[in-house]
Amino acid sequence: MSKMKLLIVFSLFLNILFISGGAFLVHKKGGISYIKSKITTTAATEKKSYETPYYTDKVTLFELEDFKKNKTVVFLGDSLIDYCEWNELLQRNDIANRGIAGDTTEGLLNRLSSLKELNPSKIFILIGINDIQQNVEKSKIVNNYKQIIKEIKRSLPNTEIYIESILYVNPNKYSKIFLKNGRKINDIVKKVNAELRNLAKRESVNYLDIASIVTKNDELDKKYTTDGLHLNGVGYSKIKEVLNEQISK
């Protein structure tokens, strides 16, 4: 047998020995159950998608005592809330902007404790598009909303809750900037909104369809967006009347 063949046989023998040893070790530790537990542990230690430095900084800001005073209305959500100057737009001085760009329903659920001392009369929630972009299951998005509602009801039983419909995107502008399938995302937005409407009915909270105000042909009207995802000034101005109407009730 040539030297090269001997090396190949020896290498195969070592590989078989290594695999056999690994299999024996896994078997001794519990087999498939052990592998599943290691996968679960690894997943649990990974950072959540919403846990950015910006998210952390904003949460610590919201927890300051100065941010827990003299606000009767709270707007909760992601960048669609974060990017707007709500007090100026709605000509009020009692709105707390609790939007965090990039946030998800899970991230929002994680930071509800800071609302208790505010004790607002009304909370408006607009979140979910980042979940959809990240391929979070529709059922999980709706369940997170359910948990958000449950927690607000528990800690703030006298606060009126408004779920705002998730906004569509504009595929022509959106796809160029974010390199995503905007039309597919809009199909999911439509389905999630239908479930959120039903959830609001079951939970006896308000459902506010702001998406329809800035939508044309099942997509965000190009007049109201610059990047296909966020509202521009004209877009925010378009929805302010219905928001003011609900706040004033």
Contacts in CASP RR format, 6 or more apart in sequence:
PFRMAT RR
TARGET T0000
AUTHOR 0000-0000-0000
METHOD contacts of the structure
MODEL  1
MSKMKLLIVFSLFLNILFISGGAFLVHKKGGISYIKSKITTTAATEKKSY
ETPYYTDKVTLFELEDFKKNKTVVFLGDSLIDYCEWNELLQRNDIANRGI
AGDTTEGLLNRLSSLKELNPSKIFILIGINDIQQNVEKSKIVNNYKQIIK
EIKRSLPNTEIYIESILYVNPNKYSKIFLKNGRKINDIVKKVNAELRNLA
KRESVNYLDIASIVTKNDELDKKYTTDGLHLNGVGYSKIKEVLNEQISK
1 9 0 8 1.000
26 34 0 8 1.000
26 35 0 8 1.000
48 104 0 8 1.000
48 106 0 8 1.000
48 107 0 8 1.000
49 104 0 8 1.000
49 130 0 8 1.000
49 134 0 8 1.000
50 100 0 8 1.000
50 102 0 8 1.000
50 103 0 8 1.000
50 104 0 8 1.000
50 106 0 8 1.000
50 107 0 8 1.000
50 110 0 8 1.000
50 130 0 8 1.000
52 102 0 8 1.000
54 100 0 8 1.000
54 101 0 8 1.000
54 102 0 8 1.000
55 100 0 8 1.000
55 102 0 8 1.000
55 103 0 8 1.000
55 107 0 8 1.000
58 99 0 8 1.000
58 100 0 8 1.000
59 100 0 8 1.000
59 111 0 8 1.000
59 114 0 8 1.000
61 67 0 8 1.000
62 98 0 8 1.000
62 111 0 8 1.000
62 114 0 8 1.000
63 114 0 8 1.000
67 96 0 8 1.000
67 114 0 8 1.000
68 114 0 8 1.000
68 117 0 8 1.000
68 118 0 8 1.000
69 118 0 8 1.000
70 94 0 8 1.000
71 94 0 8 1.000
71 95 0 8 1.000
71 96 0 8 1.000
71 118 0 8 1.000
71 120 0 8 1.000
72 94 0 8 1.000
72 120 0 8 1.000
72 121 0 8 1.000
72 122 0 8 1.000
73 92 0 8 1.000
73 94 0 8 1.000
73 95 0 8 1.000
73 96 0 8 1.000
73 120 0 8 1.000
73 121 0 8 1.000
73 122 0 8 1.000
73 123 0 8 1.000
73 124 0 8 1.000
73 247 0 8 1.000
74 95 0 8 1.000
74 96 0 8 1.000
74 98 0 8 1.000
74 115 0 8 1.000
74 118 0 8 1.000
74 120 0 8 1.000
74 122 0 8 1.000
74 123 0 8 1.000
74 124 0 8 1.000
75 81 0 8 1.000
75 84 0 8 1.000
75 86 0 8 1.000
75 95 0 8 1.000
75 96 0 8 1.000
75 97 0 8 1.000
75 98 0 8 1.000
75 99 0 8 1.000
75 123 0 8 1.000
75 124 0 8 1.000
75 126 0 8 1.000
76 98 0 8 1.000
76 99 0 8 1.000
76 108 0 8 1.000
76 115 0 8 1.000
76 123 0 8 1.000
76 124 0 8 1.000
76 125 0 8 1.000
76 126 0 8 1.000
76 127 0 8 1.000
77 98 0 8 1.000
77 99 0 8 1.000
77 100 0 8 1.000
77 103 0 8 1.000
77 108 0 8 1.000
77 125 0 8 1.000
77 126 0 8 1.000
77 127 0 8 1.000
78 99 0 8 1.000
78 100 0 8 1.000
78 101 0 8 1.000
78 102 0 8 1.000
78 103 0 8 1.000
78 104 0 8 1.000
78 126 0 8 1.000
78 127 0 8 1.000
78 128 0 8 1.000
78 129 0 8 1.000
78 130 0 8 1.000
79 99 0 8 1.000
79 100 0 8 1.000
79 101 0 8 1.000
79 102 0 8 1.000
79 103 0 8 1.000
79 230 0 8 1.000
80 126 0 8 1.000
80 129 0 8 1.000
80 167 0 8 1.000
80 230 0 8 1.000
80 231 0 8 1.000
81 97 0 8 1.000
81 98 0 8 1.000
81 99 0 8 1.000
81 126 0 8 1.000
81 127 0 8 1.000
82 97 0 8 1.000
82 99 0 8 1.000
82 100 0 8 1.000
82 101 0 8 1.000
83 101 0 8 1.000
83 230 0 8 1.000
83 231 0 8 1.000
84 97 0 8 1.000
84 231 0 8 1.000
84 236 0 8 1.000
85 97 0 8 1.000
86 92 0 8 1.000
86 95 0 8 1.000
86 97 0 8 1.000
87 93 0 8 1.000
87 94 0 8 1.000
87 95 0 8 1.000
87 97 0 8 1.000
89 236 0 8 1.000
89 237 0 8 1.000
89 240 0 8 1.000
90 240 0 8 1.000
90 243 0 8 1.000
90 244 0 8 1.000
90 247 0 8 1.000
92 247 0 8 1.000
96 118 0 8 1.000
96 120 0 8 1.000
98 114 0 8 1.000
98 115 0 8 1.000
100 111 0 8 1.000
102 130 0 8 1.000
103 127 0 8 1.000
103 130 0 8 1.000
104 127 0 8 1.000
104 128 0 8 1.000
104 130 0 8 1.000
104 131 0 8 1.000
104 134 0 8 1.000
104 136 0 8 1.000
104 144 0 8 1.000
105 127 0 8 1.000
105 128 0 8 1.000
105 131 0 8 1.000
105 136 0 8 1.000
105 140 0 8 1.000
105 141 0 8 1.000
105 144 0 8 1.000
105 145 0 8 1.000
105 148 0 8 1.000
106 131 0 8 1.000
106 144 0 8 1.000
108 125 0 8 1.000
108 127 0 8 1.000
108 144 0 8 1.000
108 148 0 8 1.000
109 144 0 8 1.000
109 147 0 8 1.000
109 148 0 8 1.000
109 151 0 8 1.000
112 148 0 8 1.000
112 151 0 8 1.000
112 152 0 8 1.000
112 155 0 8 1.000
113 155 0 8 1.000
115 123 0 8 1.000
115 152 0 8 1.000
115 155 0 8 1.000
115 156 0 8 1.000
116 155 0 8 1.000
116 156 0 8 1.000
119 156 0 8 1.000
119 158 0 8 1.000
119 159 0 8 1.000
120 156 0 8 1.000
120 159 0 8 1.000
121 158 0 8 1.000
121 159 0 8 1.000
121 160 0 8 1.000
122 159 0 8 1.000
122 160 0 8 1.000
122 161 0 8 1.000
122 162 0 8 1.000
122 246 0 8 1.000
122 247 0 8 1.000
123 152 0 8 1.000
123 156 0 8 1.000
123 159 0 8 1.000
123 160 0 8 1.000
123 161 0 8 1.000
123 162 0 8 1.000
124 162 0 8 1.000
124 164 0 8 1.000
124 208 0 8 1.000
124 243 0 8 1.000
124 246 0 8 1.000
125 145 0 8 1.000
125 148 0 8 1.000
125 161 0 8 1.000
125 162 0 8 1.000
125 163 0 8 1.000
125 164 0 8 1.000
126 164 0 8 1.000
126 166 0 8 1.000
126 167 0 8 1.000
126 210 0 8 1.000
127 166 0 8 1.000
128 141 0 8 1.000
128 166 0 8 1.000
128 192 0 8 1.000
129 166 0 8 1.000
129 167 0 8 1.000
129 169 0 8 1.000
129 185 0 8 1.000
129 189 0 8 1.000
129 229 0 8 1.000
131 140 0 8 1.000
131 141 0 8 1.000
131 144 0 8 1.000
132 141 0 8 1.000
132 166 0 8 1.000
132 185 0 8 1.000
132 188 0 8 1.000
132 189 0 8 1.000
132 192 0 8 1.000
133 178 0 8 1.000
133 180 0 8 1.000
133 185 0 8 1.000
138 188 0 8 1.000
138 191 0 8 1.000
138 192 0 8 1.000
138 195 0 8 1.000
141 192 0 8 1.000
142 192 0 8 1.000
142 195 0 8 1.000
142 196 0 8 1.000
142 199 0 8 1.000
145 163 0 8 1.000
145 196 0 8 1.000
145 199 0 8 1.000
146 199 0 8 1.000
146 203 0 8 1.000
149 161 0 8 1.000
149 163 0 8 1.000
149 199 0 8 1.000
149 203 0 8 1.000
149 205 0 8 1.000
152 159 0 8 1.000
152 161 0 8 1.000
153 161 0 8 1.000
153 203 0 8 1.000
160 205 0 8 1.000
160 206 0 8 1.000
161 205 0 8 1.000
161 206 0 8 1.000
162 205 0 8 1.000
162 206 0 8 1.000
162 207 0 8 1.000
162 208 0 8 1.000
162 246 0 8 1.000
163 196 0 8 1.000
163 199 0 8 1.000
163 200 0 8 1.000
163 205 0 8 1.000
163 206 0 8 1.000
163 207 0 8 1.000
163 208 0 8 1.000
164 208 0 8 1.000
164 210 0 8 1.000
164 211 0 8 1.000
165 193 0 8 1.000
165 196 0 8 1.000
165 197 0 8 1.000
165 207 0 8 1.000
165 208 0 8 1.000
165 209 0 8 1.000
165 210 0 8 1.000
165 211 0 8 1.000
165 212 0 8 1.000
166 189 0 8 1.000
166 192 0 8 1.000
166 193 0 8 1.000
166 196 0 8 1.000
166 211 0 8 1.000
167 189 0 8 1.000
167 210 0 8 1.000
167 211 0 8 1.000
167 214 0 8 1.000
167 215 0 8 1.000
167 220 0 8 1.000
167 231 0 8 1.000
168 186 0 8 1.000
168 189 0 8 1.000
168 190 0 8 1.000
168 211 0 8 1.000
168 215 0 8 1.000
168 218 0 8 1.000
168 219 0 8 1.000
168 220 0 8 1.000
169 182 0 8 1.000
169 185 0 8 1.000
169 186 0 8 1.000
169 189 0 8 1.000
169 219 0 8 1.000
169 220 0 8 1.000
169 228 0 8 1.000
169 229 0 8 1.000
170 219 0 8 1.000
170 220 0 8 1.000
170 221 0 8 1.000
170 222 0 8 1.000
170 225 0 8 1.000
170 228 0 8 1.000
170 229 0 8 1.000
171 181 0 8 1.000
171 182 0 8 1.000
171 183 0 8 1.000
171 186 0 8 1.000
171 219 0 8 1.000
172 222 0 8 1.000
172 228 0 8 1.000
173 222 0 8 1.000
173 225 0 8 1.000
173 226 0 8 1.000
173 227 0 8 1.000
173 228 0 8 1.000
174 180 0 8 1.000
174 182 0 8 1.000
174 185 0 8 1.000
174 220 0 8 1.000
174 227 0 8 1.000
174 228 0 8 1.000
174 229 0 8 1.000
175 181 0 8 1.000
175 182 0 8 1.000
177 227 0 8 1.000
177 228 0 8 1.000
177 229 0 8 1.000
178 227 0 8 1.000
178 229 0 8 1.000
183 219 0 8 1.000
186 218 0 8 1.000
186 219 0 8 1.000
189 211 0 8 1.000
190 218 0 8 1.000
193 209 0 8 1.000
193 211 0 8 1.000
196 207 0 8 1.000
197 207 0 8 1.000
197 209 0 8 1.000
200 206 0 8 1.000
200 207 0 8 1.000
201 207 0 8 1.000
206 246 0 8 1.000
208 242 0 8 1.000
208 243 0 8 1.000
208 246 0 8 1.000
210 239 0 8 1.000
210 242 0 8 1.000
210 243 0 8 1.000
213 238 0 8 1.000
213 239 0 8 1.000
213 242 0 8 1.000
214 220 0 8 1.000
214 221 0 8 1.000
214 224 0 8 1.000
214 231 0 8 1.000
214 235 0 8 1.000
214 238 0 8 1.000
214 239 0 8 1.000
215 221 0 8 1.000
220 228 0 8 1.000
220 229 0 8 1.000
222 228 0 8 1.000
223 234 0 8 1.000
223 235 0 8 1.000
224 231 0 8 1.000
224 232 0 8 1.000
224 233 0 8 1.000
224 234 0 8 1.000
224 235 0 8 1.000
224 238 0 8 1.000
225 231 0 8 1.000
225 232 0 8 1.000
225 235 0 8 1.000
226 232 0 8 1.000
231 239 0 8 1.000
END
